[in-house]
Amino acid sequence: MVTIKFGFIGAGKVGFSLGKYLKENNIYVTGYYSKNQHSSEEAAIFTNTRYYTNLKTFIEDSDAIFITTPDGEIQSVWNEIKEFPINNKLICHCSGSISSEIFSNITKYGAYSYSIHPMFAISSKYNSYKNFPNAFITIEGHEKYQKYLQDLFKSLGNDVGIISKENKALYHLACVTVSNLVLSLINNGVTYLKDCEFSEEMAIKSLFPLIEFNLNNIKSDGIVKSLTGPVERGDLSTIKKHCNVLCEEDKELYKLLSKNVLKIAKTKNINRDYTKLEEYLGEK
Ligand SMILES: NC(=O)c1ccc[n+]([C@@H]2O[C@H](COP(=O)([O-])OP(=O)(O)OC[C@H]3O[C@@H](n4cnc5c(N)ncnc54)[C@H](OP(=O)(O)O)[C@@H]3O)[C@@H](O)[C@H]2O)c1
């Protein structure tokens, strides 16, 4: 495998974590250039690499430039770096929702663009890298180095997928649905228990086995087989009881989600009659 030197613009959570992960796996990391010198210095110390105060030198030293700034800064960083010689370099960012097309007219500069997204919550500059081998990595971008990048992450133990630029929004929607939106639903469950006089801590602790069991079932048996509960059973009286204790806003959400669950229930129990439930939920 060719030796490619990786450098990071943006010494935040992802820059720290990915740099440390690569370095720990003996991949050549040049170092960091960030908005604040203090951040680059901190990252360089953590990863035992170099910090740069001069963008030109940073670019000269690095073959693959990872822009790990907030999404809103990627475009302006690109506008800065394309002013320097970047022929044959890989220009990458880590955003889930933005494609590599943000690096506009990149062929004109002889460079290759990629979006490389770890499907993973990276919450700590100093600790998240330890969990990086569990991250599924998606790669989108120019064919030239796709296989190289895929093999690199695979060799570190990551599962890797290639996606197209057209699918980035849909792909990111999937990530948000199962992480942030699930979090909001768990928050609703916790709130209902708090209304039953549970403390927040007790609510999370008591719900956790349910959450975990559900996730483990999905992992081992898939979605349809894991479905249980009143919608699947067609238990209209229980569903009405729930609706009677919900505020209007939550009732609307509950009914919408229940309709969504019903679609799965119908594929699981093709001979079960869900007509009354469908009528109640407003399907018919
Ligand atoms: N965190 C996650 O869970 C996660 C997961 C997957 C993908 N991502 C993606 O990874 C990227 C980085 O996210 P993050 O969570 O690491 O963000 P972050 O912790 O906020 O770090 C971003 C860093 O970029 C630096 N920066 C801001 N503007 C800059 C500029 N114009 N030039 C140079 N450096 C600049 C800041 O450094 P200073 O300290 O120097 O100001 C900041 O520390 C985003 O594209 C995000 O969508 C994040």
Ligand as a Chemical Component Dictionary entry (heavy atoms), coordinates in Angstrom:
data_LIG
# 
_chem_comp.id                   LIG 
_chem_comp.type                 NON-POLYMER 
_chem_comp.pdbx_formal_charge   0 
_chem_comp.three_letter_code    LIG 
# 
loop_
_chem_comp_atom.comp_id 
_chem_comp_atom.atom_id 
_chem_comp_atom.alt_atom_id 
_chem_comp_atom.type_symbol 
_chem_comp_atom.charge 
_chem_comp_atom.model_Cartn_x 
_chem_comp_atom.model_Cartn_y 
_chem_comp_atom.model_Cartn_z 
_chem_comp_atom.pdbx_ordinal 
LIG N1  N1  N 0  -18.884 14.718 16.537 1  
LIG C1  C1  C 0  -19.498 13.741 15.904 2  
LIG O1  O1  O 0  -20.162 12.898 16.509 3  
LIG C2  C2  C 0  -19.320 13.577 14.410 4  
LIG C3  C3  C 0  -19.548 12.307 13.850 5  
LIG C4  C4  C 0  -19.358 12.131 12.490 6  
LIG C5  C5  C 0  -18.984 13.212 11.698 7  
LIG N2  N2  N 1  -18.796 14.444 12.248 8  
LIG C6  C6  C 0  -18.362 15.546 11.365 9  
LIG O2  O2  O 0  -17.012 15.872 11.663 10 
LIG C7  C7  C 0  -16.767 17.257 11.441 11 
LIG C8  C8  C 0  -16.180 17.876 12.694 12 
LIG O3  O3  O 0  -17.070 17.722 13.766 13 
LIG P1  P1  P 0  -16.585 17.837 15.295 14 
LIG O4  O4  O 0  -17.674 17.218 16.115 15 
LIG O5  O5  O -1 -15.199 17.344 15.419 16 
LIG O6  O6  O 0  -16.611 19.423 15.513 17 
LIG P2  P2  P 0  -15.884 20.266 16.662 18 
LIG O7  O7  O 0  -15.586 19.406 17.835 19 
LIG O8  O8  O 0  -16.710 21.485 16.846 20 
LIG O9  O9  O 0  -14.484 20.647 16.027 21 
LIG C9  C9  C 0  -14.348 21.462 14.932 22 
LIG C10 C10 C 0  -13.028 22.214 15.054 23 
LIG O10 O10 O 0  -12.820 22.951 13.856 24 
LIG C11 C11 C 0  -12.048 24.090 14.143 25 
LIG N3  N3  N 0  -12.420 25.127 13.191 26 
LIG C12 C12 C 0  -13.587 25.806 13.099 27 
LIG N4  N4  N 0  -13.559 26.626 12.039 28 
LIG C13 C13 C 0  -12.338 26.478 11.466 29 
LIG C14 C14 C 0  -11.714 27.062 10.342 30 
LIG N5  N5  N 0  -12.337 27.964 9.592  31 
LIG N6  N6  N 0  -10.443 26.676 10.041 32 
LIG C15 C15 C 0  -9.803  25.774 10.781 33 
LIG N7  N7  N 0  -10.351 25.182 11.874 34 
LIG C16 C16 C 0  -11.598 25.530 12.196 35 
LIG C17 C17 C 0  -12.338 24.454 15.594 36 
LIG O11 O11 O 0  -11.065 24.552 16.125 37 
LIG P3  P3  P 0  -10.545 25.676 17.125 38 
LIG O12 O12 O 0  -10.583 24.975 18.449 39 
LIG O13 O13 O 0  -9.200  25.901 16.581 40 
LIG O14 O14 O 0  -11.466 26.858 17.061 41 
LIG C18 C18 C 0  -13.050 23.228 16.175 42 
LIG O15 O15 O 0  -12.350 22.695 17.286 43 
LIG C19 C19 C 0  -18.105 17.864 11.002 44 
LIG O16 O16 O 0  -18.126 17.879 9.592  45 
LIG C20 C20 C 0  -19.136 16.865 11.522 46 
LIG O17 O17 O 0  -20.326 16.847 10.755 47 
LIG C21 C21 C 0  -18.966 14.649 13.591 48 
# 
loop_
_chem_comp_bond.comp_id 
_chem_comp_bond.atom_id_1 
_chem_comp_bond.atom_id_2 
_chem_comp_bond.value_order 
_chem_comp_bond.pdbx_ordinal 
LIG N1  C1  SING 1  
LIG C1  O1  DOUB 2  
LIG C1  C2  SING 3  
LIG C2  C3  SING 4  
LIG C2  C21 DOUB 5  
LIG C3  C4  DOUB 6  
LIG C4  C5  SING 7  
LIG C5  N2  DOUB 8  
LIG N2  C6  SING 9  
LIG N2  C21 SING 10 
LIG C6  O2  SING 11 
LIG C6  C20 SING 12 
LIG O2  C7  SING 13 
LIG C7  C8  SING 14 
LIG C7  C19 SING 15 
LIG C8  O3  SING 16 
LIG O3  P1  SING 17 
LIG P1  O4  DOUB 18 
LIG P1  O5  SING 19 
LIG P1  O6  SING 20 
LIG O6  P2  SING 21 
LIG P2  O7  DOUB 22 
LIG P2  O8  SING 23 
LIG P2  O9  SING 24 
LIG O9  C9  SING 25 
LIG C9  C10 SING 26 
LIG C10 O10 SING 27 
LIG C10 C18 SING 28 
LIG O10 C11 SING 29 
LIG C11 N3  SING 30 
LIG C11 C17 SING 31 
LIG N3  C12 SING 32 
LIG N3  C16 SING 33 
LIG C12 N4  DOUB 34 
LIG N4  C13 SING 35 
LIG C13 C14 SING 36 
LIG C13 C16 DOUB 37 
LIG C14 N5  SING 38 
LIG C14 N6  DOUB 39 
LIG N6  C15 SING 40 
LIG C15 N7  DOUB 41 
LIG N7  C16 SING 42 
LIG C17 O11 SING 43 
LIG C17 C18 SING 44 
LIG O11 P3  SING 45 
LIG P3  O12 DOUB 46 
LIG P3  O13 SING 47 
LIG P3  O14 SING 48 
LIG C18 O15 SING 49 
LIG C19 O16 SING 50 
LIG C19 C20 SING 51 
LIG C20 O17 SING 52 
# 
